[in-house]
Amino acid sequence: MTPLGSISSGLISRASGERWALLILGGAICVCAAIAARDKASTRFLDMPDDAYLREFPHAFDAPATRIEKAAQA
């Protein structure tokens, strides 16, 4: 999303000036944050304990060395 934000902020600031770009993009951020705060799935997931990501997505945290060790033990 960063490249899209950079391009859009550059285009908006070039077309309307820095002040309007900050107002427009700041308003867009507030609207997106309000929408995200109302989404029950994302707020439920963010309220989970820190190890929730590890429990939900164990393969994302499985280091290659650990896989090799597991294969050697099997």
Backbone as CSV, one residue per row, in Angstrom:
resi,resn,N_x,N_y,N_z,CA_x,CA_y,CA_z,C_x,C_y,C_z
1,MET,0.809,-1.195,0.000,0.000,0.000,0.000,0.855,1.262,0.000
2,THR,2.080,1.149,0.481,2.932,2.333,0.550,3.179,2.959,-0.826
3,PRO,3.494,2.173,-1.860,3.691,2.822,-3.169,2.441,3.537,-3.673
4,LEU,1.277,2.953,-3.439,0.044,3.614,-3.875,-0.203,4.892,-3.088
5,GLY,0.091,4.861,-1.787,-0.058,6.065,-0.974,0.899,7.164,-1.387
6,SER,2.109,6.768,-1.723,3.099,7.753,-2.161,2.697,8.402,-3.478
7,ILE,2.243,7.588,-4.400,1.831,8.124,-5.700,0.617,9.032,-5.541
8,SER,-0.390,8.562,-4.792,-1.596,9.379,-4.645,-1.314,10.668,-3.883
9,SER,-0.481,10.606,-2.842,-0.172,11.832,-2.114,0.618,12.806,-2.981
10,GLY,1.503,12.291,-3.797,2.247,13.159,-4.717,1.346,13.824,-5.739
11,LEU,0.415,13.059,-6.296,-0.509,13.623,-7.282,-1.440,14.652,-6.655
12,ILE,-1.948,14.342,-5.471,-2.854,15.282,-4.799,-2.119,16.561,-4.414
13,SER,-0.908,16.422,-3.874,-0.176,17.632,-3.467,0.254,18.464,-4.667
14,ARG,0.546,17.812,-5.763,0.929,18.564,-6.955,-0.276,19.300,-7.544
15,ALA,-1.441,18.674,-7.489,-2.631,19.278,-8.079,-3.241,20.365,-7.185
16,SER,-3.166,20.169,-5.855,-3.893,21.107,-4.996,-3.037,21.782,-3.930
17,GLY,-1.798,21.384,-3.782,-0.945,21.966,-2.760,-0.831,21.075,-1.542
18,GLU,0.174,21.365,-0.735,0.471,20.503,0.414,-0.625,20.525,1.475
19,ARG,-1.177,21.688,1.749,-2.214,21.778,2.793,-3.425,20.927,2.446
20,TRP,-3.900,21.059,1.219,-5.063,20.281,0.819,-4.738,18.799,0.783
21,ALA,-3.534,18.465,0.382,-3.135,17.061,0.356,-3.146,16.485,1.765
22,LEU,-2.628,17.233,2.733,-2.638,16.752,4.117,-4.062,16.611,4.643
23,LEU,-4.918,17.560,4.321,-6.312,17.479,4.764,-7.037,16.296,4.127
24,ILE,-6.868,16.140,2.832,-7.553,15.056,2.116,-7.042,13.699,2.592
25,LEU,-5.732,13.534,2.634,-5.178,12.237,3.028,-5.388,11.951,4.509
26,GLY,-5.336,12.976,5.352,-5.641,12.782,6.767,-7.083,12.361,6.971
27,GLY,-7.989,12.963,6.215,-9.394,12.555,6.271,-9.592,11.129,5.788
28,ALA,-8.870,10.757,4.738,-8.965,9.386,4.226,-8.464,8.381,5.258
29,ILE,-7.410,8.721,5.965,-6.887,7.842,7.010,-7.904,7.693,8.137
30,CYS,-8.539,8.788,8.528,-9.557,8.722,9.583,-10.745,7.872,9.163
31,VAL,-11.183,8.002,7.923,-12.302,7.196,7.427,-11.923,5.718,7.410
32,CYS,-10.721,5.403,6.926,-10.270,4.005,6.888,-10.138,3.431,8.294
33,ALA,-9.650,4.226,9.237,-9.523,3.754,10.618,-10.891,3.499,11.237
34,ALA,-11.871,4.352,10.941,-13.223,4.154,11.467,-13.851,2.888,10.893
35,ILE,-13.633,2.644,9.618,-14.162,1.427,8.995,-13.491,0.195,9.590
36,ALA,-12.184,0.238,9.763,-11.455,-0.900,10.325,-11.857,-1.160,11.773
37,ALA,-12.138,-0.112,12.523,-12.533,-0.277,13.922,-13.901,-0.939,14.048
38,ARG,-14.734,-0.801,13.049,-16.066,-1.398,13.085,-16.083,-2.828,12.562
39,ASP,-14.981,-3.292,11.971,-14.907,-4.647,11.429,-14.673,-5.633,12.569
40,LYS,-15.634,-6.478,12.824,-15.568,-7.399,13.965,-14.458,-8.432,13.820
41,ALA,-14.201,-8.908,12.607,-13.172,-9.934,12.416,-11.779,-9.392,12.739
42,SER,-11.468,-8.192,12.262,-10.127,-7.653,12.518,-9.954,-7.242,13.979
43,THR,-10.986,-6.670,14.591,-10.842,-6.279,15.994,-10.758,-7.504,16.895
44,ARG,-11.482,-8.581,16.555,-11.390,-9.816,17.340,-9.980,-10.389,17.250
45,PHE,-9.416,-10.391,16.058,-8.078,-10.942,15.878,-7.024,-10.077,16.568
46,LEU,-7.177,-8.771,16.529,-6.208,-7.885,17.170,-6.304,-7.932,18.694
47,ASP,-7.455,-8.332,19.227,-7.618,-8.452,20.674,-7.063,-9.760,21.232
48,MET,-6.658,-10.672,20.354,-6.127,-11.960,20.809,-4.756,-11.770,21.458
49,PRO,-4.314,-12.741,22.264,-2.973,-12.656,22.865,-1.879,-12.670,21.804
50,ASP,-0.659,-12.350,22.226,0.451,-12.221,21.279,0.763,-13.498,20.516
51,ASP,0.542,-14.658,21.122,0.883,-15.900,20.433,-0.235,-16.391,19.515
52,ALA,-1.265,-15.591,19.300,-2.375,-15.992,18.444,-1.909,-16.174,17.001
53,TYR,-1.022,-15.319,16.538,-0.510,-15.451,15.176,0.247,-16.762,15.017
54,LEU,1.011,-17.129,16.033,1.750,-18.388,15.992,0.792,-19.572,15.964
55,ARG,-0.289,-19.503,16.723,-1.264,-20.591,16.735,-2.070,-20.644,15.446
56,GLU,-2.419,-19.493,14.879,-3.229,-19.462,13.661,-2.415,-19.779,12.405
57,PHE,-1.168,-19.332,12.369,-0.326,-19.497,11.186,1.024,-20.108,11.571
58,PRO,1.062,-21.367,12.017,2.325,-21.937,12.506,3.380,-22.083,11.415
59,HIS,2.965,-22.296,10.176,3.943,-22.488,9.103,4.689,-21.200,8.759
60,ALA,4.095,-20.066,9.038,4.760,-18.794,8.755,5.947,-18.569,9.686
61,PHE,5.922,-19.210,10.854,6.987,-19.019,11.840,7.930,-20.201,11.913
62,ASP,7.730,-21.194,11.067,8.559,-22.391,11.076,9.820,-22.120,10.267
63,ALA,10.942,-22.007,10.945,12.220,-21.703,10.289,12.678,-22.914,9.475
64,PRO,13.404,-22.710,8.386,13.898,-23.839,7.581,14.752,-24.810,8.389
65,ALA,15.560,-24.307,9.318,16.396,-25.192,10.127,15.517,-26.102,10.984
66,THR,14.416,-25.596,11.462,13.511,-26.394,12.287,12.888,-27.503,11.447
67,ARG,12.557,-27.212,10.192,11.994,-28.239,9.309,13.005,-29.359,9.075
68,ILE,14.252,-28.988,8.891,15.299,-29.979,8.665,15.471,-30.834,9.907
69,GLU,15.448,-30.184,11.075,15.560,-30.939,12.315,14.394,-31.890,12.499
70,LYS,13.188,-31.472,12.139,12.014,-32.327,12.256,12.130,-33.521,11.299
71,ALA,12.629,-33.263,10.095,12.787,-34.348,9.125,13.844,-35.342,9.601
72,ALA,14.881,-34.862,10.232,15.938,-35.736,10.726,15.441,-36.602,11.890
73,GLN,14.519,-36.050,12.688,13.984,-36.800,13.808,12.984,-37.855,13.364
74,ALA,12.351,-37.652,12.225,11.313,-38.607,11.750,11.878,-39.826,11.125
